[in-house]
């Protein structure tokens, strides 16, 4: 049975008469079209007829696609809004702001379906001897295994907590994560750390244990740093879009 995602709609788009009268307005909204494409990528991850590891790849691709969407398309929308504000084109500002809100609502729904897909694949992988460990209690053997991974492969690469202020977020690289503790302390997570870590015990009957870096940080970082409260996490997505004014640029310099 194929999964059919709900129809993604965006309000406040141009009407058909306006499209026909203004030939510079595209017939297909490219941001909505992109999200619908990513829905089809995610759909492949939900198909039981696909090999299980291929389904995992499709889920990962849908996540990297979403990063690219915010780096390029969402950044372009934000720039357009800022440009219209400087020009005091308030009608267009209101339209773009409403389009942005609708798109973000659709992205939130898409992320919830990604979470559902991960839960689905977690069960499937478990039947193949691969356990994806998320939230565990200290009584679970996977807790100590994850703690050992954290202490051996993550903690040595972390710096002690430093004082935090909002402007220091500019120090983060694109797609870099930071842990922020109550009390204005933070830890920047090196991008060199793998996003997924795994371990295997000596018992052949035990599964392979896979951990997301974020989960290991959320579980083990605050006790190791002697903080009283668990941190919150922020991941910075930088603007990866750029524009060129071909009229003012030397064609020979455009590739540079």
N, C-alpha and C positions, 0 to 999 in steps of 0.2 A: 504494500500500500504506500503510495507516494505521499510525501509531505507537501502540502500546499500552503505556503505562508500567506498570511492575510495581505490583502491588497494595500500597498503603501500609497497613501494619498497626501498631497500637500495643498492646503488651501491658499487662497490669495495669489494664484497663478494667473497669467494673462488669459483672457477669454478668447474663444475662436474668432469672433469678429475683429478683435484687436490684433490677433496674430495675422490675419489675412490683410489687414490694412497697414501693418508695420512689418515689412519683410526682414528687418534686422533682428526681430525677436525669434528665437528658436522654437520650433514646433515641439521639441522634446526637451524637458527640463533635465539638464545633464546631471545635476546632483541626485535627483530622484532616480534617474536611469541607472546611475552608478550603484546606488543602494540596492535597487532591484537586481542588478547583476550580482552583487555580493550575496543576496538572498539565494540565488541559484547555486553559488559556490557552497554556501552552508547546507543547502538541500542535499548536495552530494555526500556530505558528512553524515546525513541522517538515513541514507539508503542502506538497508540491510543487505542488499545484493552486492554492494561494493566490498572489496577486501577491507578488513578492519583497520589496518595501518594506513590504507589509502583514505579512509574516512577521517582518521586523525590528521592526516596531511591537509585535507580540505578544510577542517576546522581551523588549523593553524594558518592556512592561507587567508581565510576570511578575517582572522585577527590582524594579520599584517596588512591586508587591504584596508582595514578600518584605520590603522595608523596612517597610511598614505592618504586616505580621504581627509583626515584632519590636518595633515601637513600641507596638502595642496588645495583641496576644494573648500574646506571650512575656512582656511586662512584667506582664500580669495574672497569669500563672502564677507568676512570681517573687514578686509581692506576696502571692499566696495562700499560698505556701510560708512566707514570712516571718511572715504573720499566724498560721498554724497553729503555727509554732515558738514565737511569743510565748505562745500559749495552751497550749503543750505537748501538742498533739494529734499525737503522734508517728506514729500509724498513718496518719493522713491526710497527714502530711509525707512518709512513705515512699512512699505511693501517688503523690502529686503529683511527687515527685522522679523516680520511675520513668517516669511519663508524660512528663515533661520530657525525660528522656534519650532515650526512644523518638522523640519529636517531633524532637529535634535530629538524631538519626540519619537520620530521613526527610528533613529539610531538607538534610543533607549529600549525600544521594543525589540530591535534586532539583537542587542546585547543579551536581553533576557532569553532569547531563543538560542544564543550561543551557550549560555549557562545550561539550559535544558539539554542541548546536544552533548555538552561535556559530561553531564550526569549520565546520559544514555550510553556514551562510549565508555565511561568508567565501569559500568556494569558489564559491558561486552568484554572489555579488556580483562576484567577480573576472572572471567571464565577461561581466559587463555594464560593465566598465571602472571598477569601484570596488574599490580595494585597501584592506583593513583591515590596518594594519601593527601587528604585535605585537612579537615579538622579532626584531631585525635586527642584523646585524654592520656595522661601519664600512665594509665593502666594498660594501654595498648602497646604491644611490642614495637609497633611502627614509630611510637613517640621517641624511644631511645635511639632507634636507628636514625631518625631524622635529626635528633640532637647531636649525634656523632658527626653526621654530615655537616651540620652547621658549624660545629667547633673545629673541624679539620679543614673544610674547604671554603667556608665563608668568613668566619670570624677573623682569621689571620689577615684577610684582605681589607678589613674595615678599619677606619680611623675612629678614635674616641669621639664621642658626641661633642659638637662645637656649638657656640652660641648662634642662635638663628634670628634673622629678621627677614621680612618679606622680600626686600630687594635682593637678598642672597639667592633667590630662586634663579636669578640670571646666571648664576655660576653653573647651573645644570646643563649638561649637553642634551642634544635632542634625544628623546625617548629614555632619558635617565631617570631613575627613581630615587627618592629620598624619604627617609623616615623622620618624622617631626614629633618630638615628645612634648607633652605639656610642660610648661616652664621655659619655653624658648630655647630648646636644644634640638639639634638635628644631626643626622648622619647621612652623608651622600653615599649611595650604593654604586660601586664601580660597575661600569658597563661591561667590563671584562668577565664578570661573573655570569655563568650560564643561567638561563631562565628556568631550566629543569635539571634536577640532579637525581641520581638513582643509586641504589645499593642492592646488594644481594647477600643474604646470609649464607652460612655454610650448609644449612639444611636444604637438601635438594627439593624437599616437599614445600618449602616456603616460596612465596612468589617473589618476583622482582618488585622492589619498592621504588616508585617515582614520586618526586616532590617538586612542587613549584617553588621557585626562589621566594616569591612573595609570601607564601604560606610559612616557609621556614623562618623568614624574618619576623613575621607577625607573631610566631609562637616562641621563638628563642632569643630575639634580639634584646628585648627589654630586661629579662633577668641577667643576661650577660653584661649589660651596660649599667647595672645597679640603679636603674630607674624605677620609680614607684608605679608608673602607669604605662600601659601599652602605647606605642606610637601610632600616629596616623600616617598614611602614605600618600605621596603625591608623585605623579609621573608627568614630566614636562614634554609637551609636543611643540616643537618649534615650527615656525612658518617655513615651509620648504618650497613655496611658490616664488616666482620672480617674473617680472615683465621686462620687455625690451621696447624701446622706442626706435623702430627701424628707420624713421626719417632722420634721426640725429646720430645714428650709429654708423660707423664705417663698416660696410659689409664684411670686410676682412677680419674684423675684430669680434664679430658676433659669436663664433664658436668659443672664444676665450671668455 
